Amino acid sequence: MDVAPLLVSGRILLPLRFVGEALGVDFAWDQQSKTVTYLSRAGEVVLTMGQNHAQVGSESVALDVPGRVTEGRILVPLRFIGESLDAKVIWHGETKSAEIR
């Protein structure tokens, strides 16, 4: 990763490109609205930087922490992105590491 993950209020934010490449997902970025859009099994997902909710299909989903732009990179909540793509996110407290399956 060219930008280190952030720990914000107990939540991990990762560079979106890293997550997308790992899970084989294409994300669309709208610079003007600071919005990321991608497809999941639940439908279109829309995540706007700085907002504490995201749209997943027809449902509004609360986020513990919003996504943000840091050092020119989009950082997103790992658990939200992983789970919205039907991946399982596992936290290993003893090593302070996360695993996406």
LOSE-664585 format. One record per residue: residue number from 0; z, x, y of N, C-alpha, C in turn; residue in three letters. Coordinates in steps of 0.2 Angstrom, whole numbers, padded with zeros to 4 digits. Layout:
BEGIN
 num   n_z   n_x   n_y  ca_z  ca_x  ca_y   c_z   c_x   c_y residuo
 NUM     Z     X     Y     Z     X     Y     Z     X     Y     Ala
...
# end
This chain:
BEGIN
 num   n_z   n_x   n_y  ca_z  ca_x  ca_y   c_z   c_x   c_y residuo
   0  0000  0004 -0006  0000  0000  0000  0000  0004  0006     Met
   1 -0004  0002  0011 -0004  0006  0017  0001  0004  0022     Asp
   2  0004 -0002  0021  0010 -0004  0025  0016 -0005  0020     Val
   3  0022 -0003  0021  0027 -0004  0016  0029 -0011  0017     Ala
   4  0032 -0014  0011  0034 -0021  0011  0040 -0021  0015     Pro
   5  0042 -0027  0018  0048 -0028  0022  0053 -0033  0018     Leu
   6  0059 -0031  0019  0064 -0036  0017  0067 -0040  0023     Leu
   7  0066 -0046  0023  0068 -0050  0029  0072 -0056  0026     Val
   8  0078 -0056  0029  0083 -0062  0026  0083 -0062  0019     Ser
   9  0083 -0057  0015  0084 -0057  0008  0077 -0059  0005     Gly
  10  0072 -0059  0008  0065 -0060  0005  0060 -0055  0006     Arg
  11  0056 -0053  0001  0051 -0048  0001  0045 -0050  0004     Ile
  12  0042 -0047  0009  0035 -0048  0012  0031 -0042  0010     Leu
  13  0025 -0044  0007  0020 -0039  0005  0014 -0040  0009     Leu
  14  0010 -0034  0009  0003 -0035  0012 -0001 -0039  0008     Pro
  15 -0004 -0044  0011 -0008 -0049  0008 -0014 -0046  0004     Leu
  16 -0017 -0041  0006 -0023 -0038  0003 -0020 -0035 -0004     Arg
  17 -0014 -0032 -0004 -0011 -0030 -0011 -0010 -0035 -0016     Phe
  18 -0008 -0041 -0014 -0007 -0047 -0018 -0013 -0049 -0020     Val
  19 -0018 -0050 -0016 -0025 -0053 -0017 -0028 -0048 -0023     Gly
  20 -0028 -0042 -0021 -0032 -0037 -0026 -0028 -0038 -0033     Glu
  21 -0022 -0038 -0033 -0018 -0038 -0039 -0019 -0044 -0043     Ala
  22 -0020 -0050 -0040 -0021 -0057 -0043 -0028 -0059 -0043     Leu
  23 -0033 -0055 -0040 -0040 -0057 -0041 -0041 -0063 -0036     Gly
  24 -0038 -0064 -0031 -0039 -0069 -0026 -0042 -0067 -0020     Val
  25 -0047 -0071 -0017 -0050 -0070 -0011 -0046 -0074 -0005     Asp
  26 -0045 -0071  0000 -0041 -0074  0006 -0046 -0074  0012     Phe
  27 -0046 -0080  0015 -0050 -0080  0022 -0044 -0080  0027     Ala
  28 -0046 -0075  0032 -0041 -0074  0038 -0045 -0076  0044     Trp
  29 -0041 -0081  0048 -0044 -0083  0054 -0040 -0080  0060     Asp
  30 -0043 -0075  0063 -0039 -0071  0068 -0036 -0075  0074     Gln
  31 -0041 -0080  0076 -0039 -0084  0082 -0032 -0088  0080     Gln
  32 -0032 -0091  0075 -0026 -0096  0073 -0021 -0092  0069     Ser
  33 -0022 -0086  0067 -0018 -0082  0063 -0016 -0085  0057     Lys
  34 -0021 -0088  0053 -0020 -0092  0047 -0024 -0089  0041     Thr
  35 -0021 -0089  0036 -0024 -0087  0029 -0025 -0093  0025     Val
  36 -0031 -0093  0022 -0033 -0099  0018 -0035 -0096  0011     Thr
  37 -0033 -0099  0006 -0035 -0097 -0001 -0035 -0103 -0006     Tyr
  38 -0038 -0103 -0011 -0038 -0108 -0016 -0033 -0107 -0022     Leu
  39 -0029 -0112 -0024 -0025 -0112 -0029 -0026 -0118 -0034     Ser
  40 -0023 -0118 -0039 -0024 -0124 -0044 -0022 -0131 -0040     Arg
  41 -0017 -0130 -0036 -0014 -0136 -0032 -0019 -0138 -0026     Ala
  42 -0024 -0134 -0025 -0029 -0135 -0019 -0029 -0130 -0014     Gly
  43 -0031 -0131 -0009 -0032 -0126 -0003 -0025 -0125 -0001     Glu
  44 -0023 -0118  0000 -0017 -0116  0003 -0018 -0113  0010     Val
  45 -0014 -0116  0015 -0015 -0113  0022 -0008 -0111  0024     Val
  46 -0008 -0104  0026 -0002 -0101  0028 -0003 -0098  0035     Leu
  47  0000 -0100  0040  0000 -0098  0047  0005 -0093  0049     Thr
  48  0004 -0087  0051  0009 -0082  0053  0014 -0085  0058     Met
  49  0020 -0084  0057  0025 -0086  0061  0028 -0093  0060     Gly
  50  0024 -0097  0056  0026 -0104  0054  0031 -0104  0048     Gln
  51  0036 -0108  0048  0041 -0109  0043  0039 -0114  0037     Asn
  52  0032 -0116  0037  0030 -0120  0032  0023 -0118  0031     His
  53  0020 -0120  0025  0013 -0119  0023  0011 -0126  0020     Ala
  54  0004 -0126  0020  0001 -0132  0017 -0002 -0130  0010     Gln
  55  0000 -0134  0005 -0002 -0132 -0002 -0005 -0139 -0004     Val
  56 -0012 -0139 -0004 -0015 -0145 -0006 -0013 -0150 -0001     Gly
  57 -0011 -0156 -0003 -0009 -0161  0002 -0001 -0161  0004     Ser
  58  0002 -0156  0001  0009 -0155  0002  0011 -0150  0007     Glu
  59  0016 -0151  0012  0019 -0146  0016  0025 -0143  0012     Ser
  60  0025 -0136  0012  0030 -0133  0008  0034 -0128  0013     Val
  61  0041 -0129  0013  0045 -0125  0017  0045 -0118  0015     Ala
  62  0045 -0113  0020  0046 -0106  0018  0052 -0103  0021     Leu
  63  0056 -0099  0017  0062 -0096  0019  0061 -0091  0025     Asp
  64  0055 -0088  0025  0054 -0083  0030  0046 -0084  0031     Val
  65  0044 -0084  0037  0037 -0085  0039  0033 -0078  0037     Pro
  66  0026 -0079  0036  0022 -0073  0036  0022 -0070  0043     Gly
  67  0019 -0063  0043  0019 -0060  0050  0013 -0055  0050     Arg
  68  0011 -0052  0055  0007 -0047  0056  0011 -0041  0058     Val
  69  0010 -0035  0054  0014 -0029  0055  0009 -0023  0055     Thr
  70  0009 -0019  0060  0004 -0013  0060 -0003 -0015  0058     Glu
  71 -0005 -0021  0060 -0012 -0023  0059 -0013 -0026  0052     Gly
  72 -0008 -0027  0048 -0008 -0030  0041 -0005 -0037  0041     Arg
  73 -0007 -0041  0037 -0004 -0048  0036  0001 -0047  0030     Ile
  74  0007 -0048  0032  0013 -0048  0027  0015 -0055  0025     Leu
  75  0016 -0057  0019  0017 -0063  0017  0023 -0063  0012     Val
  76  0027 -0069  0011  0032 -0069  0007  0030 -0069 -0001     Pro
  77  0032 -0064 -0004  0030 -0063 -0011  0031 -0069 -0015     Leu
  78  0037 -0072 -0015  0038 -0077 -0020  0033 -0083 -0019     Arg
  79  0032 -0085 -0012  0028 -0091 -0011  0021 -0089 -0013     Phe
  80  0018 -0083 -0011  0011 -0082 -0013  0010 -0082 -0021     Ile
  81  0015 -0078 -0024  0015 -0078 -0031  0015 -0085 -0035     Gly
  82  0020 -0089 -0033  0021 -0095 -0036  0015 -0100 -0034     Glu
  83  0012 -0100 -0028  0007 -0104 -0026  0001 -0103 -0030     Ser
  84  0000 -0097 -0033 -0005 -0095 -0038 -0003 -0095 -0045     Leu
  85  0002 -0099 -0047  0004 -0100 -0053  0006 -0093 -0057     Asp
  86  0009 -0089 -0053  0011 -0082 -0056  0019 -0083 -0056     Ala
  87  0022 -0080 -0060  0029 -0080 -0061  0032 -0073 -0057     Lys
  88  0036 -0074 -0052  0039 -0069 -0049  0046 -0068 -0051     Val
  89  0048 -0062 -0053  0054 -0060 -0056  0057 -0054 -0052     Ile
  90  0064 -0056 -0050  0067 -0051 -0046  0072 -0047 -0051     Trp
  91  0072 -0040 -0050  0076 -0036 -0054  0081 -0033 -0049     His
  92  0087 -0036 -0049  0092 -0034 -0044  0095 -0027 -0045     Gly
  93  0095 -0025 -0052  0098 -0018 -0053  0093 -0013 -0050     Glu
  94  0087 -0014 -0050  0082 -0009 -0047  0079 -0011 -0041     Thr
  95  0081 -0017 -0038  0079 -0019 -0032  0071 -0019 -0032     Lys
  96  0068 -0022 -0037  0061 -0022 -0038  0059 -0029 -0040     Ser
  97  0053 -0031 -0038  0050 -0037 -0040  0044 -0036 -0045     Ala
  98  0043 -0041 -0049  0038 -0041 -0054  0034 -0047 -0054     Glu
  99  0027 -0047 -0054  0023 -0053 -0053  0019 -0053 -0060     Ile
 100  0020 -0059 -0063  0016 -0060 -0070  0012 -0066 -0069     Arg
# end
